[in-house]
Amino acid sequence: MKLPRPLSHSSITLYGECPQKYKFRYVDEIPEKPRHFFSYGQSVHSALEFFYGAKSPVPPTLEQLLASYKETWVAKGYRSQDEEAEYFDQGKALLKLFHGKHAKDFKPPLHVEYEFALEVEGVPVRGFIDRVDKLPDGRLAVVDYKTGKKLATSRIDIDPQLTMYQLACESQLGAEVAELIFYHLPSLKEHRALRRALPLVDELRRRVVDTAEAITKEKFDPKPMDTVCKWCDYKPLCPIFKNQYADVPMAPAKASGEPELAVLVDRYGAALAEAEKAGAELGKALKKKGYVRAFGVKYEATLNPAVRWEFLDKKKVLEHIKKAGLYEKVLAPSTPLVNKLMEDPATDPALKADLAGLGERVDAPELKIKPL
């Protein structure tokens, strides 16, 4: 067996946590369900990538930073709209403080979201570094952002993630790393460590090689731990827990990652497909006869006239909306939001005309049904 993909800090950590979980994720390619804290972290990281990715010595304004944050917000994994709104506001407040602190001493970094690819004893390794700064003496400072509420600062002197980043920068960029930094964003504090000594780098090299060797030999034994297994998405598939799920019909694993839910998903999807088919036939019949209402034995159907706009070039749509100063009303060129803007009597006729030139107005009557 070959490696299913180059190793990274996260995949090596996952294998060390549980080889069986690594297999589910990277060999079987069964996705884990979205987590709100990953989405939040990704959103804040994207905003900081925009901030430091400026091509001029002048940093983006606070308004530009918050607009980028809003535009690239990742909405997956939140348990409710209220929770999403709470995290969005939390990130917005964080970025305001970050901008207030760092706009004054802004310097374009050497690299932002630096992607590296190297080989360690023949093992491919890849990853991304949040930021690489060039120090006045020509050496490098590696910065990794952390968005979690707590940061175990005691680990910074031995953390293998920073060791991997040092190894990558020195082998790919040809300059010595002087500092390794965990930037804890909630507190706006930088936790610094000096460059790793050779024993820690050699230890990382052995870990990379040992992990690759175990994977290629297909050593995927489960490693049960209560604190980890409790939250694992793959529990219904794991041989350790299979007896607990013996009565659950197993849908194709790659389709869901959660077999006990996959059955319900497929059943609901089939019901919706049948309902949509019947609804389309009913709507067509009502429209042909010129009716807006019809009755069955148990149900009443109503066909409400409506229209919608369809757009192919959503990027241009958003450009027009930004130009008109309505970006705050429409976060993205999604069809429902733009349709609402088009039907709003208060919208500037010139903007409506611009958007109309980019799209097509189509009839989209809404069929509603209720019990008698």
Secondary structure, DSSP 8 states (H G I E B T S, - for coil): ---SS-B-HHHHHHHHH-HHHHIIIIIS-------HHHHHHHHHHHHHHHHHT-SSSS---HHHHHHHHHHT---TT-SSHHHHHHHHHHHHHHHHHHHHHHSTT----SEEEEEEEEEETTEEEEEEEEEEEE-TTS-EEEEEEE-SS---GGGTTT-HHHHHHHHHHHHHT-S-EEEEEEEETTTTEEEEEE---HHHHHHHHHHHHHHHHHHHTT-------HHHHTT-TTGGG-TTTGGGGTTS----HHHHS-HHHHHHHHHHHHHHHHHHHHHHHHHHHHHHHT-SEEE-SSEEEEEE--EEEEES-HHHHHHHHHHTT-TTT-SS--HHHHHHHHH-TTS-HHHHHHHHTTEEEEE--EEEEEE-
